[in-house]
Amino acid sequence: MTTTGIKTPVTTPSGGFDSAPLSTSSRATHAGSKTASGSARALDPSLQSEGDVDLPLAGLLVVDMSQFLSGPSAGLRLADLGADVIKIERPGQGDLCRHLYISNLELDGDSTLFHTINRNKRSYSADLKQPADLEKVRQLIARADVLIQNFRPGVMESIGLDYERVREINPRIVYGIITGYGTQGPWVGLPGQDLLVQSRSGLVWLNGDASQGPVPFGLAVADMLAGAHLVQGLLAALIRRGITGKGGLVEASLLESTLDFQFEVLSTFLNDGHQNPSRSTVNNAHAYLGAPYGIYRTQDGYLALAMGSVTRLGQLLECEALAAFSDAKSWFDRRDEIKQVLVDHIATGTTQHWLDKLEPADYWCAPVMNWNELLEHDGFKVLDFLQDVVRDNGAAMVTTRCPLRIDGKVLKSRRGSPKIGEHNALIDAEFSLGKSGQEA
């Protein structure tokens, strides 16, 4: 979700990165164990990463002024890769995501959603309507490598922190923006909310069976994809800056990310006479794939079947009716008929019964597992994918880790999400905020 449509600005900061010689600004601060003013850094590296992983973004300062999910998810990924991410929040209320609950679940006064996507960050509260606070943020921007924001177009301009003015403060900054629908056109002022973007993008016509009407994804895919795309753009711009010394502006939108997510099937539509996707009426799992692709009920659960020869499947399952579909083109043209045969046949056995027939023949299949079943399986346990994160006050939760490995090591951090303005005093001292250039 972007903050498109929200009128009240919160706070803001900025960003960039180098392989070139260190400058006297943020790089001098983050390259070693002391700040530019010579004081010891307050950030405890042991909280950012467990073990001896050499994090690739260590030394990078990111000012994250975004809210909700898309922007903060980008900041989270940068933090997991070693960046020092400072989250700028409005005093008192903070990120609105603190009060955006999933299943009404709350921990230590904040939603678990907030905890999940804002772990491994520090919080700095600032009221940008107050000149003194705004000046501190500007000073932080001057030291930062990356700025992330996801306000509706015009908000940052109104407080003097749009890209054009920010690069006057810090020409080497890499400035990242996520919007709902871009910065031009009739949808610019509309709420950049995930479900609304999915609905405009055509994505909802790919899910569910033909009889169901539009079916949205059960995840905030537009938000998460836009956040991931922004990270890709930020890292590319940082590499360019390391080569040329030039900062830059990186823009992503929920709509463009959702369209890119559909590049394969949308390209088919564009080159196939603009025929809208036609979903299967039986166990649809992909509007553009034929039988047997789908999920089938068994006596005790469900079985997933991916693409494969229908006649070969019939032999393995001892389903003689499938022998009639020897023409491979019929596997798409007559997919509903084939799938109905499979529905009736697969319901007569257990999931394991069918797996025992299919897996030895390397026919693509899988049991359909719920989360409890997944977590108990050795295939999940070997990934070491869960971690405990803890706030400074001891409030703890279990969540997932960064999905990447660096040099063969998983990336974990036990630092939980921050309280609003929890690190103001440390950050003020670390970056000499509020002082004149001569005093700093």
Backbone torsions as a table, in degrees:
resi	resn	phi	psi	omega
1	MET	NA	132.1	170.6
2	THR	-92.6	173.4	177.6
3	THR	-94.6	24.7	175.4
4	THR	-56.9	129.7	178.7
5	GLY	95.1	-11.9	177.1
6	ILE	-90.2	124.4	-170.2
7	LYS	-84.5	-26.6	-172.2
8	THR	-91.4	118.5	178.9
9	PRO	-72.6	147.6	168.4
10	VAL	-98.3	-137.3	-176.2
11	THR	-109.2	179.4	-172.3
12	THR	-156.9	152.3	171.9
13	PRO	-147.4	-159.0	-169.5
14	SER	-155.0	-168.1	-175.3
15	GLY	-164.2	177.4	177.2
16	GLY	168.3	-178.8	-176.8
17	PHE	-166.4	158.0	-165.7
18	ASP	-141.2	139.7	157.9
19	SER	-113.2	-4.0	178.1
20	ALA	-78.3	173.9	178.9
21	PRO	-54.9	145.5	-176.7
22	LEU	-66.0	140.8	174.8
23	SER	-87.2	179.5	179.6
24	THR	-91.1	4.1	-179.1
25	SER	-96.2	-117.6	-172.6
26	SER	-64.6	-31.0	-176.4
27	ARG	-68.2	-37.1	178.0
28	ALA	-63.8	-36.1	-179.6
29	THR	-69.4	-42.0	-169.4
30	HIS	-95.3	-11.1	-177.6
31	ALA	-75.1	-28.9	-177.3
32	GLY	-122.0	-161.1	-176.5
33	SER	-95.4	2.8	-179.5
34	LYS	-124.5	156.3	176.3
35	THR	-79.6	174.5	179.8
36	ALA	-62.3	-27.9	179.8
37	SER	-85.5	-2.4	175.3
38	GLY	97.6	-6.1	-179.5
39	SER	-80.8	153.0	-179.3
40	ALA	-66.0	140.2	179.5
41	ARG	-66.9	139.3	-179.0
42	ALA	-80.5	-20.2	-175.3
43	LEU	-73.9	124.2	179.4
44	ASP	-88.3	109.0	-176.8
45	PRO	-59.6	-27.9	-178.4
46	SER	-66.0	-20.7	177.9
47	LEU	-81.5	-22.1	-177.2
48	GLN	-82.2	-33.1	-177.9
49	SER	-150.0	133.2	175.5
50	GLU	-84.2	145.4	177.2
51	GLY	83.7	-160.9	-173.0
52	ASP	-110.6	34.9	179.6
53	VAL	-72.4	130.9	175.4
54	ASP	-87.0	93.8	-172.3
55	LEU	-69.9	131.3	-172.3
56	PRO	-69.7	-21.0	-179.1
57	LEU	-105.7	13.5	176.0
58	ALA	-57.7	133.8	-177.0
59	GLY	97.0	-6.5	-179.6
60	LEU	-91.7	130.9	177.6
61	LEU	-105.1	122.1	-179.4
62	VAL	-117.9	127.6	172.9
63	VAL	-103.1	114.5	-173.5
64	ASP	-107.9	106.2	179.6
65	MET	-105.8	14.6	-176.4
66	SER	-83.2	166.5	-179.4
67	GLN	-131.5	171.7	177.5
68	PHE	64.0	-120.9	-168.4
69	LEU	-119.2	-46.5	-169.8
70	SER	-62.4	-56.5	-179.6
71	GLY	-65.4	-49.0	178.0
72	PRO	-58.9	-31.2	177.7
73	SER	-66.9	-33.7	175.4
74	ALA	-67.0	-44.4	177.6
75	GLY	-61.5	-38.2	178.3
76	LEU	-60.7	-44.5	-178.4
77	ARG	-65.0	-39.2	177.2
78	LEU	-64.4	-39.0	178.0
79	ALA	-64.4	-43.2	180.0
80	ASP	-62.8	-26.5	179.5
81	LEU	-89.9	4.7	171.5
82	GLY	115.9	-8.9	-178.8
83	ALA	-69.9	149.6	172.2
84	ASP	-88.0	106.1	-175.2
85	VAL	-103.0	118.7	178.1
86	ILE	-106.1	119.2	-177.0
87	LYS	-92.7	120.1	179.6
88	ILE	-90.6	126.5	-176.4
89	GLU	-134.5	154.1	175.9
90	ARG	-73.2	134.5	178.9
91	PRO	-57.5	141.2	175.9
92	GLY	89.1	-64.0	-175.5
93	GLN	-90.3	-40.9	-179.1
94	GLY	68.5	-161.0	176.6
95	ASP	-58.6	129.3	-179.9
96	LEU	-60.5	-20.4	179.1
97	CYS	-66.2	-19.2	176.6
98	ARG	-57.9	-23.6	-177.1
99	HIS	-117.3	17.8	177.0
100	LEU	-101.6	101.2	-168.3
101	TYR	-95.4	145.5	169.2
102	ILE	-106.6	120.0	-177.7
103	SER	54.9	30.4	178.3
104	ASN	57.0	25.8	-176.9
105	LEU	-90.1	127.5	-176.5
106	GLU	-130.3	147.4	176.7
107	LEU	-139.0	121.6	175.4
108	ASP	54.4	38.3	174.0
109	GLY	88.9	-4.9	-179.6
110	ASP	-127.1	156.2	178.7
111	SER	-67.1	149.8	176.5
112	THR	-64.7	-26.7	175.2
113	LEU	-60.9	-44.8	177.9
114	PHE	-61.5	-46.8	179.8
115	HIS	-56.8	-41.6	-173.1
116	THR	-66.2	-41.8	-173.8
117	ILE	-100.6	2.5	178.3
118	ASN	-124.9	15.3	172.9
119	ARG	-66.3	161.2	174.5
120	ASN	65.6	25.5	177.6
121	LYS	-127.8	163.7	170.5
122	ARG	-108.7	154.1	-178.8
123	SER	-115.5	134.7	174.9
124	TYR	-127.5	120.1	-179.2
125	SER	-95.4	137.2	-178.9
126	ALA	-154.1	135.6	175.4
127	ASP	-96.4	106.3	-173.9
128	LEU	-72.3	-5.6	173.6
129	LYS	-81.6	-12.3	179.3
130	GLN	-98.2	121.7	-176.2
131	PRO	-53.8	-38.0	-178.1
132	ALA	-65.7	-43.0	178.7
133	ASP	-67.1	-41.1	179.0
134	LEU	-61.4	-39.0	179.8
135	GLU	-65.9	-38.1	177.3
136	LYS	-62.8	-41.4	179.2
137	VAL	-65.4	-39.9	177.4
138	ARG	-61.6	-39.3	177.9
139	GLN	-65.5	-37.3	177.7
140	LEU	-67.5	-39.7	177.7
141	ILE	-60.0	-38.8	-179.5
142	ALA	-62.8	-21.6	-179.2
143	ARG	-101.2	-8.8	-170.4
144	ALA	-85.6	161.8	175.4
145	ASP	-99.8	-38.2	-175.6
146	VAL	-135.1	139.6	170.4
147	LEU	-118.5	135.2	176.1
148	ILE	-122.8	130.1	175.0
149	GLN	-146.2	150.5	178.7
150	ASN	-136.4	39.3	175.4
151	PHE	-79.2	159.0	175.2
152	ARG	-61.8	150.5	179.3
153	PRO	-53.6	131.9	177.7
154	GLY	108.2	-26.5	-177.0
155	VAL	-65.3	-49.4	-177.9
156	MET	-66.4	-33.6	176.7
157	GLU	-62.0	-37.1	-175.9
158	SER	-68.6	-21.0	179.5
159	ILE	-112.4	9.8	174.2
160	GLY	75.3	24.4	-179.5
161	LEU	-123.3	27.5	172.2
162	ASP	-74.0	169.7	-173.2
163	TYR	-58.8	-44.0	-175.9
164	GLU	-59.4	-40.0	-179.7
165	ARG	-83.3	-29.7	177.8
166	VAL	-66.9	-38.4	-178.9
167	ARG	-71.7	-14.9	170.7
168	GLU	-70.4	-32.9	177.1
169	ILE	-74.9	-39.4	-174.0
170	ASN	-145.5	90.8	-175.6
171	PRO	-61.6	-20.2	-176.5
172	ARG	-94.2	6.8	-175.7
173	ILE	-71.7	146.9	170.0
174	VAL	-107.6	115.5	-167.8
175	TYR	-108.6	116.2	-176.8
176	GLY	-107.9	133.7	-179.2
177	ILE	-127.3	135.4	167.6
178	ILE	-119.0	126.7	175.1
179	THR	-118.5	174.5	176.2
180	GLY	-76.9	-47.3	-171.4
181	TYR	-135.2	23.4	-176.7
182	GLY	91.7	-168.9	-175.3
183	THR	-112.7	4.9	178.5
184	GLN	-139.2	162.5	174.9
185	GLY	98.9	174.9	-172.1
186	PRO	-71.8	-13.6	-176.7
187	TRP	-98.9	2.1	-173.7
188	VAL	-54.5	-42.5	-174.9
189	GLY	-87.2	2.1	-177.8
190	LEU	-80.0	155.9	179.0
191	PRO	-61.6	127.8	178.1
192	GLY	-87.8	67.5	-177.6
193	GLN	-104.9	144.1	-168.8
194	ASP	-56.7	-52.3	-177.6
195	LEU	-61.4	-38.6	-179.5
196	LEU	-67.5	-38.2	177.5
197	VAL	-68.6	-44.5	176.1
198	GLN	-54.2	-42.6	-175.7
199	SER	-67.1	-36.0	178.3
200	ARG	-78.6	-20.5	-170.4
201	SER	-84.5	-13.6	-174.6
202	GLY	90.9	-10.1	-175.9
203	LEU	-59.2	-34.1	-173.9
204	VAL	-70.0	-11.0	177.9
205	TRP	-90.1	5.2	178.7
206	LEU	-101.1	-14.5	-173.9
207	ASN	-103.8	157.2	177.7
208	GLY	74.5	176.7	178.8
209	ASP	-84.6	164.4	-176.2
210	ALA	-58.0	-30.2	-176.1
211	SER	-81.9	-4.9	-170.4
212	GLN	-91.9	-12.2	-172.2
213	GLY	76.7	-169.9	-178.7
214	PRO	-66.6	137.0	-178.6
215	VAL	-129.0	117.4	179.9
216	PRO	-78.1	160.1	170.8
217	PHE	-65.2	148.1	178.3
218	GLY	-85.8	18.8	177.2
219	LEU	-136.7	159.3	177.5
220	ALA	-80.8	68.9	-172.5
221	VAL	-67.1	-35.9	179.7
222	ALA	-63.4	-44.3	177.8
223	ASP	-60.2	-50.9	-173.9
224	MET	-68.3	-37.3	177.6
225	LEU	-67.4	-42.0	179.3
226	ALA	-63.1	-40.5	176.9
227	GLY	-61.8	-43.5	179.0
228	ALA	-65.1	-40.9	179.0
229	HIS	-65.9	-37.5	178.3
230	LEU	-62.7	-42.7	178.1
231	VAL	-58.8	-43.4	178.1
232	GLN	-57.7	-45.8	-179.5
233	GLY	-66.5	-40.3	179.3
234	LEU	-62.4	-45.7	-179.2
235	LEU	-64.7	-38.8	177.6
236	ALA	-62.8	-42.8	180.0
237	ALA	-67.4	-33.9	177.4
238	LEU	-67.8	-38.0	175.8
239	ILE	-64.2	-43.2	176.9
240	ARG	-59.6	-41.0	-180.0
241	ARG	-64.1	-35.6	177.4
242	GLY	-65.1	-26.2	-179.4
243	ILE	-90.1	-43.5	-172.2
244	THR	-108.0	-15.5	-175.2
245	GLY	80.9	3.3	-175.3
246	LYS	-97.3	128.9	173.1
247	GLY	-75.3	-161.1	179.8
248	GLY	175.8	173.1	-179.6
249	LEU	-111.0	127.5	178.3
250	VAL	-119.5	126.2	-177.5
251	GLU	-124.1	137.5	173.1
252	ALA	-135.6	157.6	175.0
253	SER	-137.3	153.4	178.7
254	LEU	-59.8	-42.2	-177.5
255	LEU	-66.1	-47.2	-178.3
256	GLU	-64.7	-36.4	177.2
257	SER	-66.3	-38.2	179.6
258	THR	-71.1	-34.7	174.9
259	LEU	-66.5	-42.2	178.2
260	ASP	-63.3	-35.5	176.6
261	PHE	-57.2	-29.6	-178.1
262	GLN	-99.0	16.5	-170.1
263	PHE	-55.5	-37.2	-176.9
264	GLU	-66.4	-52.9	-176.1
265	VAL	-77.7	-31.6	177.9
266	LEU	-67.0	-35.9	176.1
267	SER	-65.8	-37.0	175.3
268	THR	-61.1	-45.5	178.0
269	PHE	-58.4	-45.0	-176.6
270	LEU	-66.5	-24.1	-176.5
271	ASN	-113.0	15.6	-177.7
272	ASP	-130.3	39.5	177.0
273	GLY	71.0	21.3	179.6
274	HIS	56.3	41.0	175.7
275	GLN	-84.2	123.1	179.5
276	ASN	-62.2	150.9	-179.5
277	PRO	-58.7	140.5	178.7
278	SER	-115.1	108.1	-178.1
279	ARG	-79.7	153.0	174.9
280	SER	-67.1	148.8	175.8
281	THR	-84.8	-11.1	-177.2
282	VAL	-124.6	113.6	173.1
283	ASN	51.0	49.4	179.8
284	ASN	-64.0	133.5	173.4
285	ALA	-129.6	-13.2	178.1
286	HIS	-163.0	119.3	-173.7
287	ALA	-63.6	-20.7	-174.6
288	TYR	-109.9	11.3	178.9
289	LEU	-117.5	147.7	-179.4
290	GLY	-86.8	-174.7	176.8
291	ALA	-66.4	148.7	10.6
292	PRO	-95.9	11.9	-168.6
293	TYR	-50.5	112.6	179.8
294	GLY	163.9	-177.4	179.5
295	ILE	-116.5	133.7	-172.3
296	TYR	-125.8	138.5	177.2
297	ARG	-74.1	136.7	174.2
298	THR	-110.9	-173.8	179.0
299	GLN	-63.7	-31.2	-174.6
300	ASP	-128.8	12.9	-179.3
301	GLY	174.2	-137.1	-177.4
302	TYR	-141.0	150.8	179.3
303	LEU	-126.7	130.7	176.3
304	ALA	-98.0	132.4	175.9
305	LEU	-119.8	126.1	177.3
306	ALA	-92.2	-165.8	-178.3
307	MET	-68.4	147.9	-179.2
308	GLY	173.0	171.6	-179.6
309	SER	-68.0	127.0	179.1
310	VAL	-69.0	-40.4	-179.5
311	THR	-67.8	-39.4	176.0
312	ARG	-63.6	-40.1	177.4
313	LEU	-60.9	-41.9	178.7
314	GLY	-60.2	-39.1	177.9
315	GLN	-65.8	-44.6	-177.3
316	LEU	-67.6	-36.8	-179.1
317	LEU	-88.3	-3.9	-175.9
318	GLU	57.3	46.5	179.0
319	CYS	-113.0	94.5	-172.9
320	GLU	-63.2	-28.0	-177.1
321	ALA	-62.3	-25.6	-178.4
322	LEU	-74.4	-14.6	179.3
323	ALA	-64.3	-21.1	-179.2
324	ALA	-70.5	-13.4	-175.1
325	PHE	-106.4	61.6	-177.4
326	SER	-79.7	-21.5	178.4
327	ASP	-80.4	117.7	-176.4
328	ALA	-59.7	-29.8	178.7
329	LYS	-65.2	-26.9	180.0
330	SER	-69.5	-18.9	-178.4
331	TRP	-65.9	-24.1	171.7
332	PHE	-97.5	-48.3	-175.6
333	ASP	-62.7	-31.6	-177.7
334	ARG	-119.0	32.0	-173.1
335	ARG	-62.9	-36.1	-179.5
336	ASP	-64.9	-40.1	178.8
337	GLU	-65.0	-43.8	179.6
338	ILE	-65.0	-44.5	-178.4
339	LYS	-63.8	-35.1	178.9
340	GLN	-66.6	-36.3	174.8
341	VAL	-61.0	-43.1	179.7
342	LEU	-67.1	-39.1	177.5
343	VAL	-55.7	-48.8	-177.5
344	ASP	-67.3	-38.8	-175.2
345	HIS	-75.7	-46.0	-175.7
346	ILE	-67.5	-26.6	178.6
347	ALA	-66.0	-12.4	-176.7
348	THR	-86.8	-7.1	-178.2
349	GLY	-133.0	168.6	177.8
350	THR	-80.0	164.2	177.9
351	THR	-58.8	-47.2	-177.9
352	GLN	-64.8	-34.6	177.6
353	HIS	-56.7	-45.7	-179.1
354	TRP	-73.6	-36.6	177.3
355	LEU	-61.4	-37.6	179.9
356	ASP	-64.3	-25.3	178.3
357	LYS	-86.9	-34.9	-171.6
358	LEU	-90.3	-42.8	-174.5
359	GLU	-63.3	-42.9	177.8
360	PRO	-61.0	-25.7	178.8
361	ALA	-90.0	4.0	-179.8
362	ASP	58.5	34.9	172.6
363	TYR	-85.1	133.1	-170.1
364	TRP	-70.5	113.6	-176.9
365	CYS	-156.9	166.4	177.8
366	ALA	-162.3	149.8	170.2
367	PRO	-72.8	151.2	175.4
368	VAL	-93.7	115.8	-172.6
369	MET	-108.4	146.1	168.7
370	ASN	-90.5	176.8	-173.9
371	TRP	-66.1	-37.5	177.6
372	ASN	-61.4	-44.0	178.3
373	GLU	-64.2	-40.7	179.4
374	LEU	-60.9	-50.1	-175.1
375	LEU	-65.0	-24.5	179.8
376	GLU	-86.5	-8.0	-174.9
377	HIS	-87.0	142.0	178.9
378	ASP	-61.5	-28.5	178.0
379	GLY	-62.3	-30.2	175.3
380	PHE	-85.2	-43.1	-175.5
381	LYS	-59.2	-36.0	-177.0
382	VAL	-66.8	-19.3	179.8
383	LEU	-75.8	-19.6	-177.9
384	ASP	51.9	53.9	-167.9
385	PHE	-94.4	-7.2	-179.2
386	LEU	-104.8	153.5	177.0
387	GLN	-148.4	153.7	173.3
388	ASP	-94.9	131.6	174.6
389	VAL	-118.7	145.1	-171.2
390	VAL	-135.1	132.6	171.9
391	ARG	-77.9	166.0	-179.9
392	ASP	-61.9	-26.3	179.7
393	ASN	-87.0	3.7	176.7
394	GLY	97.4	-10.2	177.8
395	ALA	-63.6	128.3	-172.1
396	ALA	-130.0	155.7	174.2
397	MET	-151.8	160.9	175.5
398	VAL	-100.0	135.5	178.8
399	THR	-148.5	-175.3	178.7
400	THR	-89.8	160.7	176.8
401	ARG	-97.1	175.4	171.0
402	CYS	-59.3	135.4	-176.1
403	PRO	-77.5	-2.4	-177.4
404	LEU	-92.3	157.6	167.7
405	ARG	-119.2	141.2	176.4
406	ILE	-121.8	123.5	-178.5
407	ASP	52.8	38.7	177.2
408	GLY	80.0	1.9	-177.1
409	LYS	-107.6	139.6	173.1
410	VAL	-75.1	153.8	-178.2
411	LEU	-105.9	113.0	178.0
412	LYS	-128.8	150.9	174.0
413	SER	-144.2	133.3	-178.0
414	ARG	-90.2	-0.8	-179.8
415	ARG	-70.8	121.2	177.3
416	GLY	-80.0	179.5	179.4
417	SER	-68.6	153.7	-176.5
418	PRO	-87.6	156.6	165.6
419	LYS	-74.9	159.5	-179.5
420	ILE	-60.4	122.7	177.2
421	GLY	67.0	18.9	-175.7
422	GLU	-58.6	-30.8	-172.5
423	HIS	-110.7	17.9	-177.5
424	ASN	-55.1	-50.6	-175.6
425	ALA	-63.7	-42.6	179.9
426	LEU	-63.9	-43.1	-177.8
427	ILE	-70.9	-38.4	175.6
428	ASP	-56.8	-45.5	-178.6
429	ALA	-71.6	-40.8	-176.2
430	GLU	-62.8	-39.6	-176.4
431	PHE	-109.3	9.1	179.3
432	SER	53.4	43.8	-178.0
433	LEU	-73.9	143.0	-179.9
434	GLY	89.8	-5.2	179.2
435	LYS	-100.9	154.3	176.2
436	SER	-72.2	164.8	-179.4
437	GLY	-56.1	-37.9	-178.9
438	GLN	-69.8	-39.4	180.0
439	GLU	-68.1	-38.9	-178.5
440	ALA	-69.2	NA	NA
